Every structure is written in C-alpha cells, then in structure tokens.
Amino acid sequence: MSPLFKSLTLLSRRVAVAAGVRHHSSLITELMENMDKKATWDRFYAENRSRASTFKNFEWFFGFDSVRDFVMPPLQQQQQQSHPDALLQVLDMGCGTSALGPSIYRHSPHPVRVTCADISPVAVRLMQEHVQAKAIKPHSASSRLEFVELDCTHLHEHFGPSSVDLIVDKGTMDALLRSKGGKGKAGLVLRQCLKVLRSSGTLLQFSDEDPDARLLWLETEAQEQGVMAAEVGVQEVGELRGVCYYCYQVTPRCIIQQ
C-alpha cells in the first residue's frame, strides 16, 4: 500500500466518522480517484489541521534530512555556473504543508529564491501562517521564500522559459499518476517542468514507484516528435517503513514548445 493511499485512507475514515458514516470504502475510492483535484487537497489539509491542536508539517514520505544529499549538489553545481550572488530559482512543486521548501531556504549556503507552490489555497495559507509565526531565517541573507497557489499544469504562468534551476517533486507526480484522470495531467506537468527549467537545471522526483515503470514513463513523456528532450536517471534513496524510495533525475536536452 502506497503512502498516499495510507494517508488518504486515514483521511477518509476521519471524514466518515465526522459524517456518521460507518461504511466508507466508497469515500476512500472517491479520494483516491480525485487526487488531481483541488477540492480533494483542500479537504485533506483542512481536515488534518482541524484535528491538531497546533500546526505540524505533514510529510508524505520523509523529511529534508533524508533528501539533503540529493537536493544540495545540483544547487552547488548551478551556483558554480552562475554569478556568485545570483539567486538560484528553486520550485517545490506540490508543496502541501511539507517543510521541504522552507528547509532548502533555511539550509542552502547559496542564495536561493524558493517558491513553494500548491494547488490548494488551504495548504498555502497554512504554510504562510506557519513560516511567519516561526520567523524562519535563511542561511544566506539574500535568500527568499514564497508560497503561491498554482496549478502545476500551468507553470508557464508563473515562470518564464528556462528560468528555474531546480524543481523538487516529492509525491506530486505520484498523486497524479495514481488518480483516475491524472495521467494526462502528469505528462503535461513534466513537459511544463522541462519548459521552465534552465538547460543546466534539474527536476528531482522522489517516489516509491519502481524504476522499471517510472523510467519508462519519463522517457516516453519526455519526447517531442519522437526526439528525447531530457536525460533521465535514478538513484535509490533508501527504505522507510518497509518501502523503498527512489530519486529520479530529469535534465532538459532542449526546450519543449507548447
């Protein structure tokens, strides 16, 4: 059972109890089939927040410490290729209420502008309030952190072509690929990522999906008229609660026009 399924199963039970519903298998199915919908995530984050006395970051898989060694090297490489004082553009795509984006902002020794984007305005508002209350300070005084409501199938509306150095996706593509109508959206998101990434930039996808399946999907979707538009690789992150996780690295070969 995937972490997303476990989390949404728990959510559906809570919602069912609140509504007085004893048999909620249909509710689980409804949530699983609609993970590409804004309303599903608004409901999820609002329910999680209402059940807790204080705000707590929600991590689908693991925290920043588990992926630090995958995230920081691409930033260092980009910094070496740019002006020392240049702000590296980082996108935490489908950030939810994870601490991943703020942790990059907090720990990166290089100046970064971290944009934490999510389709759910509830998640965005919760994170804005949390960061303001905690007064998180960056490692570099020039670094910036922002939270925006953004449908990741429309990245081009917020970012210009070849403007982003690093995109981090921790479970967002998984949610799309595992929802009923999300596979087409997942392919669109991937092509949007390749469009806004610099030629030297990187998309990191953290997932529990087996490389045999994910690599084939990435290689198939990252094509334009039969020509590969990206280099695709994979590294094993490690095991958590009996589940093995992977880091898929996608680097543009060229800009995809849409």
C-alpha positions, 0 to 999 in steps of 0.5 A, a space after each residue: 500500500 502506497 503512502 498516499 493511499 495510507 494517508 488518504 485512507 486515514 483521511 477518509 475514515 476521519 471524514 466518515 466518522 465526522 459524517 456518521 458514516 460507518 461504511 466508507 470504502 466508497 469515500 476512500 475510492 472517491 479520494 483516491 480517484 480525485 487526487 488531481 483535484 483541488 477540492 480533494 487537497 483542500 479537504 485533506 489539509 483542512 481536515 488534518 489541521 482541524 484535528 491538531 491542536 497546533 500546526 505540524 508539517 505533514 510529510 508524505 514520505 520523509 523529511 529534508 534530512 533524508 533528501 539533503 544529499 540529493 537536493 544540495 549538489 545540483 544547487 552547488 553545481 548551478 551556483 558554480 555556473 552562475 554569478 556568485 550572488 545570483 539567486 538560484 530559482 528553486 520550485 517545490 512543486 506540490 508543496 502541501 504543508 511539507 517543510 521541504 521548501 522552507 528547509 532548502 531556504 533555511 539550509 542552502 549556503 547559496 542564495 536561493 529564491 524558493 517558491 513553494 507552490 500548491 494547488 490548494 489555497 488551504 495548504 498555502 495559507 497554512 504554510 504562510 501562517 506557519 513560516 511567519 509565526 516561526 520567523 524562519 531565517 535563511 542561511 544566506 541573507 539574500 535568500 527568499 521564500 514564497 508560497 503561491 497557489 498554482 496549478 502545476 499544469 500551468 507553470 508557464 504562468 508563473 515562470 518564464 522559459 528556462 528560468 528555474 534551476 531546480 524543481 523538487 517533486 516529492 509525491 506530486 507526480 505520484 498523486 497524479 499518476 495514481 488518480 483516475 484522470 491524472 495521467 494526462 495531467 502528469 505528462 503535461 506537468 513534466 513537459 511544463 517542468 522541462 519548459 521552465 527549467 534552465 538547460 543546466 537545471 534539474 527536476 528531482 522526483 522522489 517516489 516509491 514507484 519502481 524504476 522499471 515503470 517510472 523510467 519508462 514513463 519519463 522517457 516516453 513523456 519526455 519526447 517531442 516528435 519522437 526526439 528525447 528532450 531530457 536525460 533521465 536517471 535514478 538513484 535509490 534513496 533508501 527504505 522507510 517503513 518497509 518501502 523503498 524510495 527512489 530519486 529520479 533525475 530529469 535534465 532538459 536536452 532542449 526546450 519543449 514548445 507548447 
